[in-house]
């Protein structure tokens, strides 16, 4: 049985929970308290020296960090990972987009809004985060104009990776009403077999 070390409010951790649920794969969840240095303990740093969740324990002493790497590991050989060469590359394209052009703005804005005081200095970052995050959402909106899902019109880990923070983007101050194709895609994802909500 897999063991996942994560924080329930984290979109990156939710990706793993969602895929495991849709795979009907048994797993054990270990909640990590990021607000009380839960990733800074010697035990956690031995699993992931980068001090980030999620971490997947594959077997005793064998750990895999990084949410999208975990998605790939779990999805290989399943319908959630495309079988055709170009489709696999397209899925990776969106996984990379999520980590470099999407998550750093949408997830960070959400974190600042949700977990930092109204007078916290990091709130000065929000205008830039909102601008860049809206740019990422515009790219997604354009892509979804002619597609039901991100790769070959088939639900995959590309959708799971992007869904995790997009569906809570409003918590970061993003106006999803500006993106009707994204809103329709979010609704489609929620109808997929085995779907579980964040939390």
C-alpha positions, 0 to 999 in steps of 0.5 A, spaced: 500 500 500 502 506 498 503 512 503 502 519 502 505 525 506 501 531 504 497 537 506 490 536 505 489 544 503 495 543 498 493 543 491 499 539 489 497 534 494 490 533 492 493 531 485 495 525 488 489 524 492 485 525 486 489 520 482 489 515 487 481 515 488 480 514 480 485 508 480 481 505 486 488 504 489 489 503 497 493 508 500 495 511 507 495 519 508 500 522 513 498 529 514 504 534 514 503 540 518 507 545 514 505 551 519 509 548 524 515 546 520 513 539 519 517 538 513 523 541 517 524 534 521 530 530 520 525 524 519 521 528 513 528 531 510 530 524 510 524 523 505 525 529 501 531 534 502 527 539 499 522 539 504 516 539 500 510 535 500 507 531 497 512 525 498 509 518 496 512 512 499 513 506 494 516 501 499 520 502 506 525 507 505 523 508 497 520 515 496 518 519 491 517 527 491 514 532 486 507 532 485 507 531 477 513 526 478 508 522 482 502 523 477 507 520 472 509 514 476 502 512 478 499 513 471 504 509 467 500 503 464 493 506 466 488 510 461 490 516 465 497 516 461 497 516 453 499 510 450 501 514 443 508 518 443 506 525 441 500 524 446 505 523 451 509 529 449 503 533 449 501 531 456 508 532 459 508 539 455 502 541 460 505 538 466 511 542 465 506 548 463 502 547 470 509 547 474 512 553 471 507 558 468 501 556 472 502 554 479 507 559 481 502 564 480 495 561 481 497 557 487 502 562 490 496 568 490 491 563 493 496 561 499 497 569 500 490 570 500 488 564 504 494 563 509 497 570 510 495 576 514 491 582 511 498 586 512 503 581 510 508 584 506 507 579 501 500 581 499 504 586 495 506 581 490 498 580 488 498 584 482 503 581 479 501 574 481 494 576 478 497 578 471 501 572 470 496 567 473 490 570 468 495 570 462 496 562 464 488 561 464 488 565 458 492 560 454 488 554 457 482 557 455 484 558 448 486 551 448 480 548 451 476 552 445 476 546 441 477 540 446 474 537 452 480 535 455 487 537 454 490 531 451 487 528 445 480 529 448 481 524 453 481 525 461 489 524 463 494 526 468 494 533 464 487 535 466 488 532 474 495 537 474 491 543 472 485 542 475 488 542 482 489 549 483 485 552 477 478 550 480 480 554 487 483 559 483 478 564 485 481 563 492 487 567 490 483 573 487 482 570 480 476 571 476 474 564 473 467 568 470 472 570 464 474 563 462 467 560 460 471 554 457 475 553 463 469 553 467 466 548 462 472 543 463 472 544 471 465 541 471 467 535 466 473 533 470 468 533 476 463 528 473 469 523 472 468 516 475 472 516 482 472 524 483 473 526 490 473 534 492 479 537 495 480 536 502 
